[in-house]
Amino acid sequence: MVLSADLDRRVEAVRRFNRFYTRKIGVLGEGLLDSPYSLTQARVLYELAHRERPTASDLVKDLGLDPGYLSRILRGFEKQGLLARAASAEDARQRHLTLTALGRKTFAGLDRTTRQQITALLEPLSEPQQSWLERAMDQIEGVLGKGSAADAAAAPVAPDYILRPHRPGDMGWVVHRHAALYAAEYGWDESFEALVAEITAGFIKNFQPARERCWIAERDGQILGSIFLVQESASVAKLRLLLVEPAARGLGLGQRLIDECLAFARSCGYGQVRLWTNSHLFAARHLYQKAGFRLIESESYHSFGHDLVSETWALTL
C-alpha cells in the first residue's frame, strides 16, 4: 500500500519533471518551436501526416480531444490550405482528412525543426548516456501506458519495441539476418549476402546524416528489424533493406518502419522515394502498396540462384 506521504512526494516529483521537460523542449511559448502552431495543433498535423485518411472521429478518440476544439483546429487548417476533406464511401456522414501538398510541406518543416532540436539536446551526451536515456523513456512509457483496464481497452496498445539509429555492429546483423532469412524462406544463395554486404558497406562509407538514416527496431536488447533511407539524387531517395524478424511479424513493425522512413524523407525535402523488390515478396509488396508506392517497372532476371522478377516502386511525396 502506498502511504499518503509517499504518494504526495511522487506527485511533486512528476510535476517537477514536467516543469523541467516542458521548459527544456520549448513547448511553453505561444507557438511550438517558434512556429505559428500550438503543441496541440502540431500533434494533429503529425497524426494527419502519419495516418491513412483518418476521420475527425478517429482523432477525437485516439487523442482524447474535445470534438469542438478539434473542429476549430481543422477549420483553421482548411482556411490555411493545409487540409482537404473527402466524403467516405462507406458512410456519407464521415469525411476523410488528408494533408494537401502545402500541408505536407508545412509538417515537414515542423518535423525537421523538431528533429534538429532533439538532436541538439542529445549530441552533448555520451553514447552510454543516450542509451540510458532511451531505456528510461521506454520504461516510463511502458509503465504509464498500462493505465487502467478501461484505458487499456479504449486506447491503442503502445508497441513494446523502440526504434533507434544504427550503432557499431548493426551492419553485421543486417547482413547476417538478411542472408539467413532469405536462404531459409526463399532458398536464395550466398550472392544475396554479398549484395547486402555491399549495400551496408556503401551506407557506412558514404553516410550523410542530414539526408540518410538507418532505423533499428529493438526490444529488450534484441534486434527485431531494420530499414534504410539513402540518397539517390537531390530529389530522390531510396528505401532499402526492410526486414522484420519472424518473431516480430504481426506487430505492425513493418508499417511503422516504412512510416518513419517516409516521414524523414519528407522532412529532408525529397520529392520521391523509390525502392527495389521482387514480385514474390508478397508481404513487403503489400506494405509498400498500402503506404502509397506504385509499381513503375518490372524485369525478369536470374540471380541469387533463381529466376526472378525484379520490381521498382515509387512514391511521390
N, C-alpha and C positions, 0 to 999 in steps of 0.2 A: 504494500500500500504506500502511495506517495504522500508524504506529510505535507501539510499546507505550506510550511516554511520552505521546503524543497521546491514545491511547485511554483511558489512566488519567485524564488530565486531564478528558476529556469525561465519563467515568463520574462523577467527582466533581461536575462541573458539573450533570449531570442530578439527582444525589442532592441537591445544594444547592437546586436549583429545586424539587424535590419537597417538601423540608422547608419551604421558604418558602410554597409554594402551599397545602399541606395546612393549615398554620397560618393562612394568610390566609382560607381559606374555611371554617374551623371544623369539620374532619372528624376531629380527634384526640380529641374528647371521647367520653364513653361513648355519648351519643346525638347523632345528626346534628341540628344547629341546635336544640339543647335539646329535641329530641323524644325519645320513648322508643325510636326506631328507629336501628339502626346504619346505616352507609353502605351495606352490602350489602342490608339489609332495605329501605331506601329505594329502592335501584336495582331490586329485584324488584317493589316496588309500582309504580314508574314503568313497567316493562315490562308489567305486568298492566293498567295504565291505558291503554297505547298500543297494545295488540295485540288482535286479534280472536280470543278464546277459545284461547289457546295451551295446550300441554300442558307438564308438568314437563320432559319430554324436550327440548322446544324451548328452554326456559330454560337447561337444563344445557348444551346445545350452544352456544347463542349467547352466554351469559355466561361460559362456562368455569368453572362452579361444580361443586364436588363434589356428586354426587347426594344423599348422606346429609345434607350441610349444607343444601342447598336443601329437602329433605324436611322438616327440622326447622323451617325458616323458614315453609314453607307450612302445616304443622300449627299453628304459633303463630298465623298469620293466621286460620286457621279457628276456633280457640278464641276469638279476639277478635271473631269475627263479621265479619271483613273479606273473607273469601274463600268462594266456593262452587265445588263441583266437579260436573260433569255428564258422564255416560258418552258416549264418542264413538260416533256412529252407524256410523263406518267400522271402528273397532277397539275392541271392548269392553274391552280391556286398558288403554286410554288414557282419561284423564279431562281434559276441557277445564276450564280455570281462568277464572273471571270474578270481578271485584270485586263485592261486594254494594253496596247503597246506602251503608252505613256505610263500606265500603272506599273508594268513590269520594270520599266526603266527607273521609275521613282523608287520602287522597292529595292532594286539592285544597288542604287546609290546609298540607300539607308543601310542595307545589309553590308555593303563594303565598308562604310564608316564604322559600323558595329564591330566587324572583324578586326579592323585596324586598331580600334580602342582596346579590344580584349587582347590582341597581340601585344600592344604596348604594356598592358597590365602583366602579361606572363613573361615577356622577354627578360626582365631583370632577374627572374627566378632561375635557380639552377634546375637541371633535369630532375633530380630527386624531389625538389620542392614542387615542381609542376606535377609530377606523378602523384605525390602525396595529396595535393590539392584536388586533382582529378578524382582520386579514390574517395576523398572526403565528401565531395559534392555528390558523387554517385551514391554514397551511403546515406546522405541526408535525403536525397530524392527517394531512395528505397524505403526509408522509414516513414517519411511524411506521405509518400504516395499510397501507402496501405490504407490510411484513413479508417472510416467506419465501414461496416458491412454495407450500409446504404450507399455510401460514396463509391465503394468498390463496384457495386452493381451498376451505378449510373455513369461512371467515368471510364474513359478508355484506359486499358492497362498499360502502364509505363513499361517500356522494354527493359529487360534485365541485362542489357549489354551497353557498352559505351563505344563511341566512335572516336578514334584518336589519329593524329598524324603518324607517319611511319617513323620507326626508330632503327638503329643499327641492328641487323639480324633479321628484320622483317622481310627483306627481299629474298633471303634464302627460304623462308617459309612459303612465300608466294610461289616461287619456282617449284619447290618440293610438292606442295599440295596440288597445284595445277597438274603437274606430271602424274602424281599418284592417282588423283581422282579421274582424270581423263583416260588414263590407262585402264582403271577399274570399270568405269562406266561406259566408255566408248571404244576401248581397245586401241587407243592411239599409241604410237611408238615413241621412242625417246627423242625423235626430231621435234616433237612439240615441246618437250622440256628445253631443248636448245633454243627454240624460238622465244619462250617465256624468259629464259635467262638473258637473251639479247635485249628484250624489251626492258626488263628491270635494270640491267646494267646501263642502258642508254638513259633511263629515267634518272638514275643517280648521277651519272656523269654530266648531264645537261640540265639538271633540275633548276627551274625558275620559280621560286616560292611565291612570287606575286601572281603567277599565271598558271601554275600547275600544282597538283596536290594528289596525295595518296591517302585514302582512309582505310584504317584497320579497325574492324569490329572485334571487340574483346569482351569476355565475361569471366570474371574471377581469374584473370591472368591467362586465359585460354583464348587463342585467336579463332574467331568464327567466320571471318570473311574479309574481302578486300575489294577495292575499286580504285581506278586511277583516272585522272583527267590530265592530259598533256596537250601542249600547244602544237598545232599543225601549221597555222599561219596566224597573222594578227587578228583575223576574224573567225577562224575555225579552230575548234578544239576536238580532241579525240577522247572518247570514253574507252578505257581499256581494262582488261583483266578483272572483270567482275567474277567473283567466286563466293559461294556460300557453302559452308560445310554441311554435309548431310544432316548432322545432329541439330543444326540451327535452321533448317528449312521449315517453313510454316510459321515463322515468327514475323514475317513481313520485312525481314532484314534486307533482302534483295531490292525491294522497292525503296526502302529507306536509303540505301547506299546510292541508288540512282538519283533520288530526290536531292540528296546532299550534293552530289556531283553537278547536277544541273543548276542548283541554286548558286553554287560557287562560280560556274561558267557565266551565269548572268551577271553576277557581281563583278566579274573581270571584264565585262563588255564584249564577250564573244557573240557573234551573230548566229553561229550554227555549231552544233555538236554532231560529230559523226562517230560511227562505230563499225567494227568488222566482226562478223559472227558466221556461223554455219547453219544451214537450213534445218538440220535435225536437232538443234539445241532448243527444243520447244519451250522449256520453262523460261529461259533467258529471253527468247524472242517475244514471248507473251508480256514479260515485264517491260521490254523496250516499246512494244506497241502501246501498252497501257500508259506509258509516260509521254506518248505523243510522237515517237520516232516513226518514220515511214521508210519502207524498203525502196531504195533508189537504183540498186544494181545487184545482179547475181551472176555467177560464173561457175561452171563445172571445172574441177581441177583434181589432181591426185596429190595427196600429202598425208603425212602422219600415218602412212600405211593403209590408206583407204581412198576410195573415190568419194569426193565430197562436192558440195555446192556452197561456195562462199557467198556471203551477202554483205552489202554495205547499206547501212541505215543512217538516216539523217533527221535531225530535229532543228527547225528554225526557232531561235529564241525571241 
